Amino acid sequence: MANFIGMKENQESLDTVKKIFTEYLEGKGHRKTPERYTILKEIYATEGHFDIETLYIRMKNNKYRVSRATLYNTIELLLDCNLVTKHQFGNNCAQFERSFKFRQHDHFICLANGEVMEFYDARVNEIKDFVEKELKVKITHHSLTFYGICENHQAEKKSAPAIKEKK
């Protein structure tokens, strides 16, 4: 039963996202192509973060006929209508994630393997509220990313034999 409910919620979210995207495309005078909706569907079927090249390869492996140019252009449209969020986690490759109906969260990046971990802490919202009040501003969004070494890689460093320098 729980799986059915989850599938139903996912389909409702996808239907809502399609509607938002359609209204955006019509409002901006863009074409409503099957490829754009296929990309949207693939993104909203993706858990977590992705980069464009990985998405492109996955779509090719699933027999979708989508060019890289269409993929890049569609990502820009999805960013503009707030259905996708872009992150730059300190490397040259931008990461993206779906953003409709997903709770605010922040990130930790493991420097040893590049793993992206998500976390939520209500105190971040308290800081946001403080900044708005203190500076008399309205914050529309924020990005908080911590960088370090994850637990697994800390253990690897501790168990690695010490290398003695030759003199």
NORKA-V85444 format. One record per backbone hydrogen bond with DSSP energy under -0.5 kcal/mol. CO is the residue of the C=O (numbers start at 1). NH is the residue of the N-H. If there is no record, write none. Layout:
# NORKA-V85444
CO_NH + CO_NH
This chain:
# NORKA-V85444
1_5 + 2_6 + 3_7 + 4_8 + 5_9 + 6_10 + 7_11 + 8_12 + 9_13 + 10_14 + 11_15 + 12_16 + 13_17 + 14_18 + 15_19 + 16_20 + 17_21 + 18_22 + 19_23 + 20_24 + 21_25 + 22_26 + 23_27 + 24_28 + 25_29 + 25_30 + 26_29 + 31_33 + 33_37 + 34_38 + 35_39 + 36_40 + 37_41 + 38_42 + 39_43 + 40_44 + 41_45 + 42_45 + 43_46 + 50_96 + 51_55 + 52_56 + 53_57 + 54_58 + 55_59 + 56_60 + 57_61 + 58_62 + 59_64 + 60_63 + 64_66 + 67_71 + 68_72 + 69_73 + 70_74 + 71_75 + 72_76 + 73_77 + 74_78 + 75_79 + 76_80 + 77_81 + 78_83 + 78_84 + 79_82 + 83_99 + 83_100 + 85_97 + 87_89 + 87_95 + 88_90 + 92_94 + 95_87 + 96_50 + 97_85 + 99_102 + 106_119 + 107_146 + 108_110 + 108_117 + 109_111 + 109_148 + 110_114 + 115_110 + 115_117 + 117_108 + 119_106 + 121_124 + 121_125 + 122_125 + 122_126 + 123_127 + 124_128 + 125_129 + 126_130 + 127_131 + 128_132 + 129_133 + 130_134 + 131_135 + 132_136 + 132_137 + 137_139 + 144_107 + 146_109 + 148_111 + 150_154 + 151_155 + 152_156 + 153_157 + 154_158 + 155_159 + 156_160 + 162_164
